[in-house]
């Protein structure tokens, strides 16, 4: 989940992504996810679906054809249909909470809906950042002031 940006001789780079490990920004949250299952998942396919660790268990249950335990509640959703090339992911929004303060800022929470990503920092709850990740993957143009209806 992102490179260490200040780790002596072992510091990494997030390339075009802003910041790195320990932040709510794309350099600290965007991670490639790879699956391989001969005969079940087509090789060399890609998806832009936004998924997280909370989705892995329901996906594995679904891929294996195991019934969901009755007493269990899943916070995540299965993206098995995406892996099998059968359907797009049915998710309205994806939320991520990062409670820890980094070297440059307080922790925060973000929500992603489509191409838009909204961040709220805990150091100042009235501070929001809004980015269109399709047009601005490096999160350099904060749209919060120009799109207050989306922030609300």
C-alpha positions in Angstrom: 0.0 0.0 0.0 2.5 2.5 -1.2 6.2 3.1 -0.8 8.0 4.5 2.2 8.9 8.0 1.0 11.5 8.7 3.8 13.3 5.6 4.8 16.9 6.4 4.5 18.6 4.8 1.6 15.5 2.6 1.0 13.1 5.4 0.2 10.7 4.6 -2.6 8.8 6.5 -5.2 5.0 6.4 -5.9 5.7 7.6 -9.4 2.9 9.9 -10.5 0.8 9.3 -7.4 0.9 11.8 -4.5 2.6 10.9 -1.2 3.0 7.3 -0.1 2.6 4.7 2.7 0.7 6.0 5.7 -1.5 8.5 3.9 -5.1 8.6 2.4 -3.7 9.8 -0.9 -3.3 7.5 -3.9 0.4 7.0 -3.3 -0.5 5.3 0.0 -3.7 3.5 -0.9 -3.6 2.4 -4.6 -2.3 -1.1 -4.8 -2.3 -3.6 -7.7 -4.3 -6.8 -7.0 -3.5 -9.9 -9.0 -5.4 -13.2 -9.2 -4.6 -16.3 -11.0 -6.7 -19.4 -11.3 -6.3 -21.7 -14.3 -9.6 -22.4 -16.1 -11.5 -19.9 -13.9 -9.9 -16.5 -14.4 -8.9 -15.5 -17.9 -5.1 -14.7 -18.1 -4.0 -11.1 -18.8 -7.3 -9.5 -18.1 -7.6 -6.2 -16.2 -10.3 -4.3 -14.4 -10.6 -0.8 -13.0 -12.9 -2.0 -10.1 -12.1 -0.4 -6.8 -11.9 -3.2 -4.2 -10.2 -3.6 -0.8 -9.2 -6.2 1.8 -12.8 -6.3 3.1 -13.8 -7.8 -0.3 -11.3 -10.7 -0.4 -13.2 -13.1 1.9 -16.6 -12.7 0.3 -14.9 -13.1 -3.1 -13.1 -16.3 -2.1 -16.3 -17.8 -0.7 -18.1 -16.9 -3.9 -15.3 -18.3 -6.2 -15.3 -21.6 -4.2 -19.1 -21.9 -4.4 -19.4 -22.1 -0.6 -22.6 -20.9 1.0 -22.2 -17.7 3.2 -22.4 -18.7 6.8 -25.8 -17.6 8.1 -24.5 -15.9 11.2 -21.8 -13.9 9.4 -22.1 -10.4 8.1 -19.9 -9.3 5.3 -18.8 -5.6 5.2 -17.2 -6.2 1.8 -18.8 -7.5 -1.4 -17.7 -10.3 -3.8 -16.0 -9.2 -7.0 -15.9 -12.8 -8.3 -18.1 -11.8 -11.3 -15.5 -9.2 -12.3 -12.7 -11.8 -12.0 -14.7 -14.3 -14.1 -15.5 -11.6 -16.7 -19.2 -12.0 -16.1 -20.2 -8.5 -14.8 -19.0 -5.2 -13.6 -18.7 -4.5 -9.9 -21.9 -3.4 -8.3 -20.7 -0.9 -5.7 -22.1 2.6 -5.1 -19.0 3.9 -3.2 -15.9 2.7 -1.4 -14.9 4.1 1.9 -11.5 4.0 3.6 -10.5 5.1 7.0 -6.9 5.9 7.9 -6.6 6.9 11.6 -2.9 7.5 11.8 -1.1 10.8 11.4 1.6 10.8 8.8 4.7 13.0 8.7 2.9 15.7 6.8 -0.7 15.6 8.0 -3.3 14.0 10.3 -5.2 10.9 9.5 -8.4 11.0 7.7 -11.2 9.3 5.8 -12.0 9.1 2.1 -14.8 7.9 -0.1 -14.5 7.1 -3.8 -17.6 7.1 -6.1 -16.9 6.6 -9.7 -13.9 8.8 -10.7 -14.4 11.2 -7.7 -12.5 10.8 -4.5 -13.4 13.0 -1.4 -11.0 13.3 1.6 -11.6 14.7 5.0 -8.7 15.2 7.3 -9.0 14.7 11.1 -6.7 17.6 12.0 -9.4 20.0 10.6 -12.8 18.3 10.0 -13.7 21.2 7.7 -10.8 20.6 5.4 -11.9 18.6 2.3 -10.1 17.6 -0.8 -12.0 16.4 -3.9 -10.2 14.9 -6.9 -11.3 13.5 -10.3 -8.9 10.5 -10.5 -9.6 9.8 -14.1 -8.3 13.3 -15.0 -5.9 13.9 -12.1 -4.4 10.7 -10.8 -1.7 12.7 -9.0 -4.3 14.5 -6.9 -2.9 17.9 -7.7 -6.1 19.9 -8.5 -8.4 20.1 -5.5 -12.0 20.5 -6.8 -13.6 21.0 -3.4 -14.2 24.7 -3.7 -15.5 24.5 -7.3 -17.8 21.6 -6.6 -19.3 22.2 -3.1 -22.4 20.1 -4.0 -20.2 17.0 -4.4 -18.4 17.7 -1.1 -21.8 18.0 0.6 
